[in-house]
C-alpha cells in the first residue's frame, strides 16, 4: 500500500503506455518495464512539477529516481518538504 495521493497514480499512468489499465500500480512497480522512456520521462516530470509545484533539479535525473513508482513519490515528498522549509519572501 502506498501513501501517495489520488492524482499521482493517474499522472504515472498517463505516461506509462505499456502499463495495463487493469494492473495495480504499486510502490515497487518498475517504471521502465511499464514503458517509461526518455520522452515519457520528460512528460512525466513536467506533469509532476505542475501538479505538485516542485522543480526537479539535475541531481534527481537518475535511473534510481525513476526506477519505481515509490522512488518517484519519495522524491516528490522530499521536494515538497524542501519547498515548505524555504523562507517566504515578502
C-alpha positions in Angstrom: 0.0 0.0 0.0 1.3 3.5 -0.8 0.9 6.8 0.9 0.6 8.9 -2.2 -2.4 11.0 -3.2 -5.0 10.1 -5.7 -3.6 12.2 -8.5 -0.1 10.6 -8.5 -1.1 7.2 -10.0 -3.2 8.9 -12.7 -0.2 11.1 -13.7 2.0 8.0 -13.8 -0.5 6.0 -15.9 -0.7 8.8 -18.4 3.0 8.4 -19.0 3.3 4.6 -19.0 1.9 3.5 -22.3 2.8 -0.2 -21.8 1.2 -0.4 -18.3 -2.1 -2.3 -18.5 -5.2 -0.3 -17.3 -6.3 -3.2 -15.1 -2.9 -3.6 -13.4 -2.3 -2.3 -9.9 0.2 0.4 -9.6 2.3 -0.3 -6.5 5.3 1.3 -4.9 7.6 -1.3 -6.5 6.2 -1.0 -10.0 9.2 -1.0 -12.4 8.6 2.1 -14.5 11.0 1.2 -17.3 9.2 -2.1 -17.7 5.9 -0.2 -17.8 7.1 1.9 -20.7 8.7 4.9 -19.1 11.3 6.0 -21.7 13.2 9.3 -22.1 10.3 11.0 -23.9 7.7 9.8 -21.4 10.1 10.8 -18.6 10.1 14.5 -19.7 6.4 14.5 -20.0 6.0 12.9 -16.5 8.5 15.4 -14.9 6.6 18.3 -16.4 3.3 16.9 -15.1 4.7 16.3 -11.7 6.2 19.7 -11.4 3.0 21.4 -12.5 0.8 19.3 -10.2 2.9 19.5 -7.1 4.6 22.8 -7.5 8.1 21.4 -7.3 11.2 21.5 -9.5 13.3 18.5 -10.3 17.0 19.7 -10.1 19.6 17.9 -12.3 20.7 15.6 -9.5 17.2 14.0 -9.5 17.5 12.9 -13.1 18.9 9.4 -12.5 17.7 5.8 -13.0 17.3 5.4 -9.3 14.9 8.3 -9.0 12.6 7.0 -11.7 13.1 3.2 -11.1 9.8 2.6 -9.3 6.6 4.5 -8.5 7.6 4.6 -4.9 11.0 6.1 -5.7 9.3 8.9 -7.7 6.9 9.6 -4.9 9.7 9.7 -2.3 11.4 12.4 -4.4 8.1 14.3 -4.7 7.7 14.2 -0.9 11.4 15.3 -0.4 10.9 18.2 -2.9 7.7 19.3 -1.3 9.4 19.2 2.1 12.3 21.4 0.8 9.8 23.9 -0.6 7.9 24.2 2.7 11.2 24.8 4.6 12.2 27.7 2.4 11.5 31.1 3.9 8.6 33.0 2.4 9.6 36.3 0.6 7.7 39.4 1.4 
